[in-house]
Amino acid sequence: MKDFKSIYQEEYEKLNKQQKQAVDSVEGPVMVIAGPGTGKTQILSRRVANILTNYNTTKKRLVV
């Protein structure tokens, strides 16, 4: 069974350059404007995973 961090890394590698930029932006809010089916929800979930995986925070400190 894979651990959370390895699953996150696999999913992160599937993102394009602009999506990675949104996921990697952890200071302050991020606005993603795109049409239906373009991966906005995936970006949001991967951004949360990025913060939980790579920064010293807990899920109780996040508002999504």
DSSP file (Angstrom, degrees, kcal/mol; ACC not computed):
  #  RESIDUE AA STRUCTURE BP1 BP2  ACC     N-H-->O    O-->H-N    N-H-->O    O-->H-N    TCO  KAPPA ALPHA  PHI   PSI    X-CA   Y-CA   Z-CA
    1    1 A M              0   0    0      0, 0.0     2,-0.1     0, 0.0     0, 0.0   0.000 360.0 360.0 360.0 132.3    0.0    0.0    0.0
    2    2 A K        -     0   0    0      1,-0.1     2,-0.1     2,-0.1     0, 0.0  -0.461 360.0-122.0 -78.1 148.6    1.3    3.4   -1.0
    3    3 A D     >  -     0   0    0     -2,-0.1     4,-2.0     1,-0.1     3,-0.2  -0.445  27.8-103.8 -85.7 166.7    1.7    6.1    1.6
    4    4 A F  H  > S+     0   0    0      1,-0.2     4,-2.7     2,-0.2     5,-0.2   0.878 117.6  53.5 -56.6 -43.9    0.0    9.5    1.3
    5    5 A K  H  > S+     0   0    0      1,-0.2     4,-2.3     2,-0.2    -1,-0.2   0.883 109.1  47.5 -64.8 -39.6    3.2   11.4    0.2
    6    6 A S  H  > S+     0   0    0     -3,-0.2     4,-2.1     2,-0.2    -1,-0.2   0.880 112.8  49.1 -70.4 -36.5    3.9    9.0   -2.7
    7    7 A I  H  X S+     0   0    0     -4,-2.0     4,-2.3     2,-0.2    -2,-0.2   0.925 111.1  50.6 -65.2 -43.7    0.3    9.2   -3.9
    8    8 A Y  H  X S+     0   0    0     -4,-2.7     4,-2.6     1,-0.2    -2,-0.2   0.930 109.9  50.1 -58.2 -46.1    0.5   13.0   -3.7
    9    9 A Q  H  X S+     0   0    0     -4,-2.3     4,-1.9     1,-0.2    -1,-0.2   0.900 109.6  50.6 -62.7 -41.6    3.7   13.1   -5.7
   10   10 A E  H  X S+     0   0    0     -4,-2.1     4,-0.5     1,-0.2    -1,-0.2   0.922 113.9  44.7 -61.0 -44.7    2.3   10.8   -8.4
   11   11 A E  H >< S+     0   0    0     -4,-2.3     3,-0.9     1,-0.2     4,-0.3   0.869 109.6  56.1 -69.0 -36.7   -0.8   13.0   -8.8
   12   12 A Y  H >< S+     0   0    0     -4,-2.6     3,-1.7     1,-0.2    -1,-0.2   0.889 100.3  59.0 -61.6 -40.0    1.3   16.2   -8.7
   13   13 A E  H 3< S+     0   0    0     -4,-1.9    -1,-0.2     1,-0.3    -2,-0.2   0.711  96.4  63.2 -64.7 -19.8    3.4   15.0  -11.7
   14   14 A K  T << S+     0   0    0     -3,-0.9    -1,-0.3    -4,-0.5    -2,-0.2   0.614  85.5  97.7 -78.9 -12.9    0.2   14.8  -13.8
   15   15 A L  S <  S-     0   0    0     -3,-1.7     2,-0.1    -4,-0.3    -3,-0.0  -0.406  72.5-125.5 -78.1 151.7   -0.4   18.5  -13.5
   16   16 A N     >  -     0   0    0     -2,-0.1     4,-2.5     1,-0.1     5,-0.2  -0.319  38.5 -89.8 -84.8 179.1    0.6   21.0  -16.2
   17   17 A K  H  > S+     0   0    0      1,-0.2     4,-1.9     2,-0.2     5,-0.1   0.896 126.0  46.3 -59.6 -45.7    2.8   24.1  -15.5
   18   18 A Q  H  > S+     0   0    0      2,-0.2     4,-1.8     1,-0.2    -1,-0.2   0.883 112.7  50.3 -67.2 -38.6   -0.1   26.4  -14.6
   19   19 A Q  H  > S+     0   0    0      1,-0.2     4,-2.3     2,-0.2    -2,-0.2   0.908 109.5  51.1 -65.4 -41.9   -1.8   23.9  -12.4
   20   20 A K  H  X S+     0   0    0     -4,-2.5     4,-2.6     1,-0.2    -1,-0.2   0.879 106.5  55.4 -62.1 -37.4    1.5   23.3  -10.5
   21   21 A Q  H  X S+     0   0    0     -4,-1.9     4,-0.9    -5,-0.2    -1,-0.2   0.912 109.5  46.0 -62.2 -42.3    1.8   27.0  -10.0
   22   22 A A  H  < S+     0   0    0     -4,-1.8     3,-0.4     1,-0.2    -2,-0.2   0.899 114.2  48.1 -66.7 -41.0   -1.6   27.2   -8.4
   23   23 A V  H  < S+     0   0    0     -4,-2.3    -2,-0.2     1,-0.2    -1,-0.2   0.880 111.7  50.0 -66.6 -38.4   -0.9   24.1   -6.2
   24   24 A D  H  < S+     0   0    0     -4,-2.6     2,-1.0    -5,-0.2    -1,-0.2   0.638  86.2  95.3 -78.4 -14.7    2.5   25.5   -5.1
   25   25 A S     <  +     0   0    0     -4,-0.9    -1,-0.0    -3,-0.4    -4,-0.0  -0.680  41.9 156.2 -79.5 105.4    1.1   28.9   -4.1
   26   26 A V        +     0   0    0     -2,-1.0     2,-0.7    24,-0.1    -1,-0.2   0.557  41.8  89.5-110.9 -10.8    0.5   28.5   -0.4
   27   27 A E  S    S-     0   0    0      2,-0.1    -1,-0.0     0, 0.0    -2,-0.0  -0.802  98.6 -27.3 -91.7 115.0    0.6   32.1    0.8
   28   28 A G  S    S-     0   0    0     -2,-0.7     2,-0.1     2,-0.0     0, 0.0  -0.097 101.1 -31.7  77.4-176.9   -2.8   33.7    0.8
   29   29 A P        -     0   0    0      0, 0.0     2,-0.4     0, 0.0    -2,-0.1  -0.326  50.3-151.7 -76.5 158.6   -5.8   32.9   -1.5
   30   30 A V        -     0   0    0     -4,-0.1     2,-0.5    -2,-0.1    -2,-0.0  -0.998   3.0-152.4-129.1 133.5   -5.5   31.7   -5.1
   31   31 A M        -     0   0    0     -2,-0.4     2,-0.6     2,-0.0    -9,-0.0  -0.934   9.0-168.9-108.7 124.3   -8.2   32.3   -7.8
   32   32 A V        -     0   0    0     -2,-0.5     2,-0.6     2,-0.1    -2,-0.0  -0.955   1.5-170.7-113.2 118.6   -8.4   29.8  -10.5
   33   33 A I        +     0   0    0     -2,-0.6     2,-0.3     7,-0.0    -2,-0.0  -0.943  29.0 127.6-112.1 117.8  -10.6   30.8  -13.5
   34   34 A A        -     0   0    0     -2,-0.6     3,-0.1     0, 0.0     5,-0.1  -0.981  53.2 -93.9-162.0 163.1  -11.3   28.1  -16.0
   35   35 A G    >   -     0   0    0     -2,-0.3     3,-1.1     1,-0.2     5,-0.3  -0.112  59.9 -64.9 -76.4 176.8  -14.1   26.3  -17.8
   36   36 A P  T 3  S+     0   0    0      0, 0.0    -1,-0.2     0, 0.0     0, 0.0  -0.350 118.3  18.2 -64.2 141.2  -16.0   23.2  -16.8
   37   37 A G  T 3  S+     0   0    0     -3,-0.1    -2,-0.1     1,-0.1     0, 0.0   0.655  86.7 117.2  77.5  16.1  -13.9   20.0  -16.7
   38   38 A T  S <  S-     0   0    0     -3,-1.1    -1,-0.1    -4,-0.0    -3,-0.1   0.463  89.9 -96.2 -98.3  -1.0  -10.5   21.7  -16.6
   39   39 A G  S  > S+     0   0    0     -4,-0.1     4,-2.4    -5,-0.1     5,-0.2   0.674  73.6 140.7 102.0  18.6   -9.4   20.4  -13.2
   40   40 A K  H  > S+     0   0    0     -5,-0.3     4,-2.2     1,-0.2     5,-0.1   0.918  78.8  46.7 -60.4 -43.7  -10.3   23.2  -10.8
   41   41 A T  H  > S+     0   0    0      1,-0.2     4,-2.6     2,-0.2    -1,-0.2   0.885 110.9  52.7 -66.6 -38.1  -11.4   20.7   -8.1
   42   42 A Q  H  > S+     0   0    0      2,-0.2     4,-2.4     1,-0.2     5,-0.2   0.902 108.6  50.7 -62.8 -40.6   -8.3   18.6   -8.6
   43   43 A I  H  X S+     0   0    0     -4,-2.4     4,-2.4     2,-0.2    -2,-0.2   0.931 110.7  49.2 -62.1 -45.2   -6.1   21.7   -8.2
   44   44 A L  H  X S+     0   0    0     -4,-2.2     4,-2.2     1,-0.2    -2,-0.2   0.939 113.3  45.2 -60.3 -48.5   -7.9   22.6   -4.9
   45   45 A S  H  X S+     0   0    0     -4,-2.6     4,-2.2     1,-0.2    -1,-0.2   0.874 114.9  48.0 -66.7 -36.0   -7.6   19.1   -3.5
   46   46 A R  H  X S+     0   0    0     -4,-2.4     4,-2.4    -5,-0.2    -1,-0.2   0.829 108.6  54.6 -73.7 -30.9   -3.9   18.9   -4.5
   47   47 A R  H  X S+     0   0    0     -4,-2.4     4,-2.3    -5,-0.2    -2,-0.2   0.930 109.9  46.6 -65.6 -44.1   -3.2   22.3   -3.1
   48   48 A V  H  X S+     0   0    0     -4,-2.2     4,-2.6     2,-0.2     5,-0.2   0.927 112.7  49.9 -61.2 -45.0   -4.7   21.1    0.3
   49   49 A A  H  X S+     0   0    0     -4,-2.2     4,-2.4     1,-0.2     5,-0.2   0.891 109.2  52.8 -61.0 -39.5   -2.6   17.9    0.0
   50   50 A N  H  X S+     0   0    0     -4,-2.4     4,-2.7     2,-0.2     5,-0.3   0.927 110.5  46.7 -60.9 -46.4    0.5   20.0   -0.7
   51   51 A I  H  X S+     0   0    0     -4,-2.3     4,-1.5     1,-0.2     6,-0.3   0.923 115.9  44.7 -63.9 -44.2    0.0   22.2    2.4
   52   52 A L  H  < S+     0   0    0     -4,-2.6     5,-0.2     1,-0.2    -1,-0.2   0.842 119.6  42.1 -69.1 -32.7   -0.7   19.2    4.6
   53   53 A T  H  < S+     0   0    0     -4,-2.4    -2,-0.2    -5,-0.2    -1,-0.2   0.880 126.2  26.2 -81.3 -40.3    2.3   17.2    3.2
   54   54 A N  H  < S+     0   0    0     -4,-2.7     2,-0.3    -5,-0.2    -3,-0.2   0.462 111.3  61.3-111.5  -2.7    5.0   19.8    2.9
   55   55 A Y  S  < S-     0   0    0     -4,-1.5     2,-2.1    -5,-0.3     0, 0.0  -0.924  85.6-106.8-128.8 153.1    4.2   22.5    5.5
   56   56 A N  S    S+     0   0    0     -2,-0.3     2,-0.3     2,-0.0    -4,-0.1  -0.512  78.2 107.9 -79.4  79.1    3.9   22.4    9.3
   57   57 A T        -     0   0    0     -2,-2.1     2,-0.3    -6,-0.3    -2,-0.1  -0.935  56.4-132.1-146.2 168.2    0.2   22.7    9.6
   58   58 A T    >   -     0   0    0     -2,-0.3     3,-1.7     1,-0.1     4,-0.2  -0.818  31.4-108.9-121.0 163.4   -2.8   20.6   10.5
   59   59 A K  G >  S+     0   0    0     -2,-0.3     3,-1.1     1,-0.3    -1,-0.1   0.750 115.0  67.7 -63.8 -22.6   -6.2   20.1    8.8
   60   60 A K  G 3  S+     0   0    0      1,-0.2    -1,-0.3     3,-0.0    -3,-0.0   0.715  96.3  55.1 -68.7 -19.6   -7.8   22.1   11.6
   61   61 A R  G <  S+     0   0    0     -3,-1.7     2,-0.4     2,-0.0    -1,-0.2   0.438  92.4  90.5 -93.4  -0.5   -6.0   25.2   10.4
   62   62 A L    <   -     0   0    0     -3,-1.1     2,-0.5    -4,-0.2   -14,-0.0  -0.773  52.6-166.4-101.7 141.2   -7.3   25.0    6.8
   63   63 A V              0   0    0     -2,-0.4    -3,-0.0     1,-0.1    -2,-0.0  -0.992 360.0 360.0-121.1 121.6  -10.4   26.6    5.4
   64   64 A V              0   0    0     -2,-0.5    -1,-0.1   -16,-0.0   -16,-0.0   0.357 360.0 360.0-120.1 360.0  -11.4   25.3    2.0
